[in-house]
């Protein structure tokens, strides 16, 4: 691991900890948490598909 990779890993772990702590503070039940996670996966997949399609036809 070089210095850049270490800094990126520290940033990722910190960002992930912030997201998890905010979800824990809301005290969502498991079903609501899964629905929210699936919604985010669908949104990110849609954005990925739009960008990929744009790249193919540009």
Secondary structure, 3 states (H helix, E strand, C coil): CCHHHHHHHHHHHHHHHHHHHHHHHHCCCHHHHHHHHHHHHHHHHHHHHHHHHHHHHC
